[in-house]
Structure formats: C-alpha cells, structure tokens
Amino acid sequence: MVKVEIVNLQKRLKIPRKQVANLVKMIAKEEEVNEGSFVITFAGTEEIIRINKEYLEREGSTNVIAFSYIKGFNREISPVIAEIFINTDRAFEEAEEAKIDLMERFWKLLIHGILHGLDYEHENVPDSEAKKMMRKEELYFKKWKEWLDGRG
C-alpha cells in the first residue's frame, strides 16, 4: 500500500491534504508502485533555499526539490520512496507570471515533484528522457483535472 505523509511548513496556501494524497496515489498506481511512502513537504522560499544549499549544495531557490530513493527501495530499511518539497511561494509567483490559476500551478508542481520522486528527470539527460517526463506531466495533469472536474 502506498502511504502519503504531508508536512506543511508554510501558512500562505491552504493545502488540500486529501486531494494531495489522492494525486500521489493515482500516479503511483499508474506507475505500478504498490508500496512505500511519499513525504510531501510544502514550504516557503527560505526553507527551500536552506534545503537546496544543505543537501544539494546549490545556491538560491527553486520551485521543487525531490529526493528519490526508488532505485534502492527496500522497505526493510526504509518505507520512504521519495521526499518532495514544493515551494508554495514560487507557485504563487509562477501562476501570476503565467496568468494561470494558482491551483493549476500547484497541481502541476506537485505532479512534477512526484515524477522526480519516481526517478524521472528532465535535466542533464537525453532529450527523449526529458520529453518522456514532460509527456507524463501532461498526461497526469489531464487525468487529475478530469478527476477533479468529475467529483464536483
């Protein structure tokens, strides 16, 4: 069974916890991941800068940080498949810049983070790998939007 732990370190955006867990589980099922845990942390820019510097030795902020443990996943050692950090401040900024709905940007960042957590990559990889990740992002956002629209 896939479990989702949600950590909220910010106050700017109300996190729809149940929907976040449902989205993670939907993508995990589609990707044939049947066990393990995802830890999803929502934080502001300051916390993302700290994590970026401390763990990735990078300066500055970003919208998503993901640590994937799926390649060496062994639930005997740790049940965690991935730790994903979403910068909610960036979600606000990027939604405004793109003139799109905040929650659309929120879901797209979360899907992006989940895919990174499942070891998909778009940087420093062949174009075919980057395109595969982008196609998956589009597919899962479309499915998720249909699910959201259908439940209301």
Protein Blocks (a to p, Z undefined) as FASTA:
>chain_A
ZZdddddfbfkbccdfklmmmmmmmmmmmnopabdcdddddddfklmmmmmmmmnopgcj
dfbdcddfklmgcfklomcfbdcdddfklmmmmmmmnopafklmmmmmmmmmmmmmnopa
fehpafklmmmmmmmmmmmmmmmmmmmmmmZZ
